[in-house]
Amino acid sequence: MQPKKNLDRTETVLGETCRWFDMMPNKADAGRLACLTKDGIALKDEISGRGMGVRRWTAIHLARRPVSLEEIKPAAELLEPQRWGIE
């Protein structure tokens, strides 16, 4: 997989500066451009493909806060081997 390509364009969305990247460089029949903050949050996205035109979206709200491990770890039962058919 090819790394994203910096397009040397910036924009301000919701008071945050983001930089435009070509997320699928050198692809002939599809593409994705994304405007990402320094920490990788996509504030704008443009997806295109053969026969589908261009689909665009822009973030309408952004909030940052500390997130505890308890909020993101999977439920305990998902880690039980029996749940996955492993005995």
C-alpha positions in Angstrom: 0.0 0.0 0.0 1.4 3.4 -1.0 1.6 6.1 1.7 -0.6 9.1 1.5 0.6 12.1 -0.5 0.8 15.6 1.0 -1.0 18.0 -1.4 0.6 21.1 0.3 -2.9 22.7 1.0 -4.3 23.6 4.3 -7.8 24.6 5.4 -9.5 25.6 8.6 -12.6 23.6 9.6 -14.4 24.1 12.9 -11.5 26.3 14.1 -8.9 23.5 13.4 -6.3 23.6 10.7 -6.1 20.5 8.5 -3.8 19.5 5.7 -5.1 17.9 2.5 -3.7 14.5 1.5 -4.3 12.2 -1.4 -5.0 9.0 0.4 -4.9 6.8 -2.8 -2.1 8.3 -4.9 -1.5 6.9 -8.4 -4.9 5.2 -8.7 -6.6 5.6 -12.1 -10.3 4.8 -11.4 -10.9 5.8 -7.8 -9.6 8.4 -5.3 -9.9 9.7 -1.9 -8.7 13.1 -0.6 -8.8 13.9 3.1 -8.1 17.0 5.1 -6.5 15.7 8.3 -5.6 17.5 11.6 -2.1 17.0 13.0 -3.3 14.1 15.0 -5.0 12.4 12.0 -8.7 13.4 12.4 -10.4 13.7 9.1 -12.4 17.0 9.0 -13.2 16.8 5.2 -13.3 13.8 2.9 -13.8 13.5 -0.9 -14.3 10.0 -2.3 -14.6 9.4 -6.1 -14.8 6.4 -8.3 -15.8 5.3 -11.7 -19.5 5.8 -12.2 -20.1 7.2 -8.7 -19.1 10.9 -9.1 -17.6 12.6 -6.1 -19.0 12.2 -2.6 -18.0 14.9 -0.1 -18.5 15.3 3.6 -17.4 17.8 6.2 -17.3 17.5 9.9 -19.9 19.5 11.7 -18.7 19.0 15.3 -15.4 18.2 16.9 -14.7 17.6 20.5 -11.5 16.4 22.2 -11.3 14.9 25.7 -9.2 12.4 27.6 -10.5 8.9 27.0 -9.9 6.2 29.7 -8.9 2.7 28.8 -12.2 1.5 30.4 -14.1 3.4 27.6 -12.4 1.6 24.7 -11.5 -1.9 25.9 -13.7 -4.7 24.6 -16.3 -6.3 26.8 -14.8 -9.1 29.0 -16.9 -11.8 27.3 -15.3 -11.0 23.9 -12.0 -12.2 25.3 -13.3 -15.6 26.4 -11.9 -18.4 24.1 -15.3 -20.2 24.1 -17.0 -17.3 22.5 -14.8 -17.8 19.4 -15.1 -21.6 19.4 -11.7 -22.2 20.9 -11.6 -24.8 23.6 
